[in-house]
């Protein structure tokens, strides 16, 4: 049994400084049960060329450390940790450091060694970029993801979490945040630093797996009490969702998405020109404001609602009577968000529309410029997904963010030659999850019957409006049917279903419908729609009450497969924070569970689920909320799409292994195109 004492001993570190030591390490890797590995690098970007003024240092792997436990390893008998200097100036292997790393990475694959790491996506990406060897499918445990499961409200950083858990001193005594910093640390010091990383990653992984009933010494134990049951379920979640998804996302990040650089440049120039034109039109409209003001640089100007230029034009428009202040920020300043401007644009304000267009073009230009900043020498962008950062359990990404790309810009990403892009989207996944967790009988029956939930709610809204009108006119109301639901009415039903699912009030819904769907409702109409929603879906209100009460009683809520969302602020803090925690109590189990369903499906397609095989010919290139992006051969896309859809529809079989009998039918909508977002090749449904 591993104790909680700091027993790291520098004497257990073996230095690899020559060919014989490399062969000794090779034998140790082959004999190890698992491999804990960590790379020290010249920076965060494995594709850095050194030509970027912001990071003038080429990507190099400075040192790699391995802790190699076997069945006899313990605190009293710790495994050897091997330190292999690579590109460090004092390394005797400096002349062929890349070949050494490639040899070791190849051995990991050849021996099929299970790999443990803290944020293994980073090290796997670097190893792949430096050597071309992919170890992503050998990742079995990531302590960052494990820490996130155990407490999503605390830091998942190794040197923050481990000292608190084990009661030791932090060892991050070097600042490695500047370009090439690792190569400036004395070699011996850097080696011991890296050795502590892998040693404590081994200890932390061991501790996590014991807690979650996944260690050989705890695997057969029966959970006793609520806390043990929670940890046992988290172990299942780690096995079937979290760790497979780490491996899947690693593969996606390494592969990247091809960017059409010329298309992006043309679109960027167009958006900037449109923004510049609108700015000049506003300058002509309000010439007195331009006196003594600095000229606009259309290449670098920001037109966000909080920017100097945007606020200035809005103030000028108010002074001229072309805009009205109808909303204020929390600090009492005039608010010019999308909903406010949309409302006034519909009332005939030309300036409001100009400001909306100005902001839209600028925002799109910012996205396009960021893609050009992030495109690598291979012509692709390699986003980083954060599987262990978002507290709801959903994925986020950066470098660049691919989770919020507007539809009109998706064409920037073409398929590789001879390939097509298949976009597979779970249809109404959050509504289906909400039906499952709330057990709303009307909603469950509607899904079972294959009915359109948006039309059903739209009919309820229309009927309620007709009933009110008939009462006011002292007549009998007409009985409406689904045939009376127009496309516009259905859109209102759709906005209400997605907007009101998580305790939104009438005023919040009014803003949401206008901002997201472009639908303008009076507060009276929004209130009527709010009533219609709860009348139609009779189980949703009681479910909201139950989840909030549970969160108040326990300080947390749990998804159907055991993902925990801790809500400490529901018992304290400001009224605003308590209200936020109450909304999260309803939102988190649905959004988190919906994301977990998508993650299981992606891992199944990629073949990273335990016992699964990859869908032949399917190469995952991205995930966006409820969608999975797959690249496939152009002459084989239909088979690939069908097999991927089968995996997505088959997720309930995996959920059953986690104790969840998901009884709401899933549906998938797919389209295939020469570029992301297009359906110029075909469509497919499941």
N, C-alpha and C positions, 0 to 999 in steps of 0.2 A: 504494500500500500504506500503510495506516495504521500509524504507528509507535507506540511505547509512551511517548511523551513527553507531558507536560502542556502543551498548547499553547492551553488555553482563554484567549481574549482578550476582556476585557470590551468591547473596541471592536467585536466582532462582534454585540453585542446591539442590536437595534432596538426602541425603545420605541413602543408603540402608545397614543397619548394623545388622538387625535381621529379624526373620521370618515375623513379622507384616509388616515391610517395604517391604519385598519381595512380600507379598500379595497386598500391596498398589500399587507397581510397576506393578504387574500383571493386576490390574484393569485399570491402566493408559494406559498400552499397548492395552488392549481391546478397550478402548474408543478413542484412537488416530486414526487420519485419515491416518497417515504415521508414520514410525519409522525411525529415523536417529540413527545409531548405530556405535560405534567405540570400538575396542579392543586395549588395551595396553598389549604387550606380552614381553616375555623374549628374543625375537630375531626374525629374518625373516623366520625361518624354523619351521613349525608347527610339523615336525616329528623329531626334534632334540632330541637325546638321552642323550646328555651330555658327550658322550665318544669320541667325535671328538676333537682332540687337538686344531683345529682351532676355535671351538665354544663349549667350555666345560660347557655347560649349558643346562639342559633339557627344552623342550618346555612346557611353562605354560602360561595361560592367567592371567595376573596380575590384570587387572581392566577392566570393561566394562561400557561405558556410553551410555545413551539413551536420545535423545531429541525427545519429543513426541508432535508434533504440532496437533492442531485440527482446525476446521473451523474458530474459533475466534482468532487464534494466529496472533500476529503482533509484530512490534518492541515495541510498547507501552504496549502490553499485551503478553510478550514472553512466549513460552511454558516452562514447567518445564523440566529441564535436570536432569536425575537421574544418580548418580555415584554409581557403585556396586563394591566394592573391592573384589577381588577373591584370587589369590595366594600371594598377598602382605604380607610380614611378620607381618604387623600390622592389617591385616584384621580380623575382628571377624568371618568371613565366611571361614577362611583359611582351616579349617578341612574338609569342604565339598564343596570347591569352584567349583569342576567339576560338582557336582550335581546341584548346583545353576545355573551355566551356561547352563546346559542341560535343566533345567526347563524353563528358559527364552527363549532359542532357540526353544523349543517345543511350547511355547506359540505363538511365531512369526508364526509358521506353522499352529497351531490350529486356530488362529484368521485370518489367510491369510492376514497378514499385508504387504502392499507395503513397500519395504525397500529402503532407500537412504543412500549413503555412498560415501566417497572419497576412490577410489580403493577398492570397496566392494569385489572383488575377494579374496583379502588378508584376510579380516575378515571372509568371508564365509568359506574359506578353513580352517582357524584356528578353527572356530566353529565346522565344520564337523569333523576335526581330534580330537578335544577334547570331542565331544558329540555324534558323529554319526548322527547328525540331519542336513539335507540338506535344506538350505534356498535359494539356488541359483535361483530357478524359481520365487522368490518373489522380485528380484532386479528390480526396475523400473527406478532408476536414479542413475548414477554414475558421480559425479562432475568432476572427473579426465577426463573421456571421454567427458563430456560436454565442459570442458575447451579446450580440444584438438580440438574439432570441431570448437570452436569459434576462436581459434588461435593456429594452430599446430606448429608455430615457437617459442612460448613462453613456459616457464615452466608450467607444470600442477600440481606442488606441491601445496597443500593447503596453507601452511604457506608462500609461495612465491607469489602466484597469488592473494589470498584474501586480504592481506594488500594493494596491489596495487589497486585492484578494489574498496575497501571500504575506503581506506585512513586511515588505522589503524596501530598500532604497531604489529610487529611479536611477537608471544607468544611461539616460540620454544626455551625456555630458559633452556631446559634439553637436554643433550646428551644421547640419548637412543640407540646409535649404538654399544655399547659393550655388551657382554653376560650378561644377567640378570640385565641390568642397571635400568629397570623400577622398579624392586623390591627394589632398593636402594634409590629411590627418596622418600622423605617424603610423606606419604599417602595423606594428605590433598592437598599438592601441585600437586601430580599426578592426583588426582581427578579433580581439577580445570583445569589442563592442558587438560585432556580428555574431560571435559565438554565444553571447548572452541572449541575443535575439532568438536564435533557434533553440537554445536550451529552455528558455522560459516559454517559448511557443509550445514545445513538447509538454512541459509541465501544465500549461494552461489548457491545452487540448485534452490531456489526460483528465484533468479536473472536470472540464465541461462534459466529457463523455461519461464519466462516473455519475455526475449529477443527473444526466438525462437517461440513465439506465442503458447506456450503449457500450460500456466497457465490459470486457470479459468477466470481471469480478462483480459487476452489478447487473449484467444483462438479464440474468434469470431471477433477479429479486422481484418481489411483488411490491408495487407502490402501496404505501400505508399513509393514509391521510390526504387531505386536499392538496398540500404542497407537493407531495410525491407524485400524485396523479398529474398535476400540472406539469412537472418536470418530465414525467414519462411521456406525456403527449407532445411536449416540445422535442423530445428525442425522435419521435415518429416524424414530426414536422421537419426536423433537420435531415433525417434519412431520405424522405421522399420529396422534399421541396427545396429547402435552403441549400444543402450541399450540392445536389444535382444542378441547381440553377447557377451556382458559382462556376461550375465546370462549363455549363452551356454559355453563360455570358462571357467567359474567358475566350471561348472559341469565336463568338461573335465579334468581340473586340479585336482579336487578332486578325480576323478576316477583313473587317472594315467594310465600308460602303463606297463604291466608286462615285466620284463626283465629276460631273461635266463642267470643267473649269471655264470653258468658253461660254457656255450657256449661262453660268452663274455670273460671269463678268458682265455679259450683255444685260442680264436682268438687273444687276446691281446698278449699272449706269442708268438704266431706264427708271428705276425707282428713285434714284437720287435726282435725276432730271425732273421727274414729276414733283418731288418735294421742293426743289428749287423754284419751279414754275409757280407752285402754290404760294410759296413764301413771297415771291415777287408780286403776285396778285394782291396779297395782303398788304404788302408795302405800298402798293399804289392806292389801295383802299384807305389806308391810314398813313399818309405821308408824313404827317406832323410827328408821329412817333419815331420815325427814322432819323430825325435830326440829332446829331452828336452820338448816334449809336454806332457801334463797331459793325463793319460789313459782315454779311453771312458767308461762311465757308461751307458750301453745300456738301462737300466731301466729308465733313466732320461734325456738322451740326446735329444736335439732338432735339427732337420734337416730342419727347415724352411729356405727359401732362404736368410734370413737375419742373420741366426745363425752363430756362430764362425766356427763350423765344416763344414757347407755347403760352406761358403765362402772360407775356407782354401782349401778344395778339388778342388773347381772351379779354384782358383788361381794356385794350383799345376798343374792342367790339362792344363791351358793356358800356363804355363811355359814349359810344356812338349810338347806342340803343339797338344794336344788331344782335346782342345776346342778353339773356337775363340770368341773374344769379338765382338758381333754384335749389342749390344743395351746398352743404358745407362739409369740410373735412373735420376730423376730431379736434383739430386745433383752431377751428373757426374760420378757416380760409375758404374762399369760393372753390367749389369742387367742379372739375371739368372732366369727369370720367366718360367712358363711352356711352353709358345710359343717358347721362345728362345731355350730351351733344346729340345723340340720336333723336331724343324727344324733340329738341328744338329744331333739328333739321327737318323732321316730319311736319313741323308746324310752319315750315317755309323759310327757316333761317339759312341763307346761303353761306354765311360765315361758319355756322356750326358744321355744315357739310364739308367746307374747305378744311376746317381744323381736323375733322375726322379723317379725311383723305390724307392730310399732311401727316398725321400720326401713323396711319396705316402704311403709307409708303416708307416712312422712316423706320418703322419697326421691321418691315420686311428687308429693308436695306441692311439693318443691323445683323439680321440672321445671315444674309448672303455674305456680308463682309467677314463674319466670324467663320463661315465655312472655308473661305479662301485663306484665312489665317491658319486654319487647322488642317488643311489638306496636306498630305505627306508626299514624299518622293514617289511612292507607289501609286499616286493619283487617287488615294482614298482618304476618307476621314475615319478615325478610330476613336469613337466616343468611349467614355468610361461610364459604365452603369454602376449605380450605387445600390447594391442589394442589401446593404447593412447600414443604411443611413436614414431612410425615411421611416418615421415612427409608425405610419399607418400600415406598413408592409408593402406598399406599392414601390415600384422602381422609379428612380430618377436618373438623369444622365447629364454629363457635362463634357466639354471639350470636343465637339460642341453638344448642346442640348438637342437631342433628336425626339424628345417626347412631346414637343409642342410646335411642330412644323405645320404651317398652314397648307391646305391642300394645293393651292396654286403654285407653291414652291417645291413640291415633291418631285416635279419633273427634273430637278437638278441632279437627281440620282438615277442614272441609267443602269441597265443590266450590263454585265460584261459581254464581250462578243460571243455569240452563240448561245447566250443565256436569256432568260426572262425573269421578271420579278413577280412572285406570287404573294399577294397580300391577303392574309386570312384573318378575319375579324369575328370574334364572338359577338353574336347579335344580342343586344340588350342584356349583357351579362350581369350588370348590377341589379337590374329589375328582377332577373331570375334568382339571383342570390337573395335579394330582399324577400321575394316570395317564399323562398326556402326557410330563411331564418325567422321570418315573422309568422309563418304558417297562415298567411292571409288566405282564407278559403276561396274567395272570388278570384284572386290573382293566380293561385295554384290551378284552379279549374280552367282559367283562360289559357294558361300556358299548355295545359294538358290537351285542350281542344284546338290548339294552334291558332288562337284568335289574335287579333291585332290589339294590344293593350292600349295603344295610343288612340285608336278609333273608339274603343270602349269608353275611355275617359272623356274623349271629345263629345261623345253622345251624351254622357252624363252632364257635362258642362252646358251643352245646348239645351238639354231638357230642363235643367235647373233655371236657365235664363228664360226659357219659354214659360215655365211655371210662374216665375216672378212677374213677367210681362202680363200674363193672363190675369193674375190676381190684381195687378194695378189697373187693368182695363175691365175688370169684373166680367170675365168670360171663362169658358172652359178651355184649359190648355190643350194644344195639339199633342198627340203622342208621336214622338219622333222615332226614327229607326236609323240603323247604320247607313242606309242609303242617303240620309240627310247630312252625313258628315262630309264636308268638303275638304280638299287638301289643306286649305288654310285652317279649318277647324281642327284637323288632325294635328297640324303643327302646334296648335295651342295645347292639345292634349299631350303631345310629346314633351313640350317645354314644362308642363306641369308634372308629368311623371318623373322626369329627371330632376326638376327643381325642388319639388316638395317631398321627395323621398326621405330627406334627412332633416326634418323638423323646421324647414324654412317657413317664415311667416308671410302674410300677404304682401307687406312692403318689400321684403327681401326678394320675394318671387317676382314682383313687378320689375325690380331692377335686373334680376337674373334673366327674365324673358326678353327684356329689351336689349340687354348686352349680348347675350349668347345667341338668341334666335331672331332678333330684330323685330319682336312683337311688342306693340305698345298697348298697354292696358291701363285704364284708370284704376285707382285704388279700389273702387267699388267692384270693378270687373275682376281684379286680382283676388279680392275677398270672396267673390262668388266662386271662382275657380278653386280657391283654397277649400271651400266647403264641399265642392263637388268631388275633389280628390279624396277626402276622408269619407264621404258617403259612398263612393264607388269602391274603394279599397278598405273595407270595414275592419280588417285586421291590422292595418298599419298604425293607427293611433294607439291601440293597446300595446303594440310591440315597442313603439317609442317610449311609452311610459315604463314598460318593464325594463328596458335596457338602461334608462336613466336611473331607475330605482336600484338596479343591480350595481351600477357604477358607484352610486352614493353609498351603498352598503359595503362594498368590497374594495373600492378604489380602483377598479379595473373592469374590463370586459374581455371576453374570450371569443374567438371565431369558432366556427363549427369544427375546425381541425386543430384547435389548441393554440393558435397564435394569440398572444396576450398584448393588450394595449393598456398600459398603466396610466391612470388619470389622477395624479396626486392633487391637482388644482381643483378637483371637484369638491374638496373639503375645505378649501381655503383660497386665499388670494382675492382679487377684485371680483365684483359681480360679473364683469365682462369675461374674466378667465374661467369662472365657474360655468357661465353659459357656453363658452367654447368647449369646455370639457364635456358638458352634457350633449352637445352636438356630436362631438367625437365619439361618445359612447354609442351613438346610433350609427355613425358613419364608418368607423374603423372596422368593425366586424364584416361589413359588406364590402368595402373597397379592398381591405386586406385579403379577404377570402377570394374575391374576384381576381385579384392579382395572383394569388397562389394557384388558382385554376389555370390561368394563362402560363404561369411558370412551369407547372407540371406538364402541360401540353408541349411547351417548347423543349423541355428536357426529354420528353418521350420521343419527339421528332429527332432530336439530336443524338439520342441513344445514351444519355447520361443518367437516366433513371436506373435503379438497381434491376438487373436482369433484362433490360431493354436493348434493342438493336436500333441503330439509326435507320430512318427512312432513306432507302437507297436513292441517291441523286439529289437529296435535299440539303442545301447549304444555307444555314441560318445566317442572315445578315443584320437582323435587328428585331427588336420588340418595341411596340409603342402602346402602352396601356393594355388594351384588350386585343391587340393585333400582333400577329407574327409575320415577319417578312422572310421569305424563302427565295433563294435563287436556284434555278433548275435549268437543265438543258431545254432549249426551245422546242425540240421535237419529242420531249417526254414530259412536258409540264402537266398534262392532264392526269397522268398516273400519279405523279408526285403530289399534286394538289389533293387528289382523292385519298391517298394514303395519309397525308398530313391531316386532312379533315377527319379521317377515321380515328387518328390518335387524339385529336381535340375532342371529338364526341365521346371517346372512351375514357376520359378523365374520371368519371364516377367510379370506375373499377379501382382506380388508384385511391380515390377518396375513401373507399370502403376499407382499405388497409389502415386508414387513419381513424377508423371508427365513425365515419360519416356516411350515412345513407342518403346521398343526394338524389332526390326523386323528381327534380324539375328537368324537363327535357332541354338539352343544350341545342343551340343552332349556330351554324357558321356560315358567313358570307365571304366569298372569295372572288378576287379578280386578278387577272394576269395581264401584264403589260411589258412593253419594251423599256419602260421607266416606272419608277415608283409612283403610284397613284393613278396610273393609266389602266384601262381595260381594253386596250387595242388588240390584245391577243384572244381574250375570252373571259368568261365568268363561270363560277362554279358555286354550288350551294350544298350545304349538308345539314 
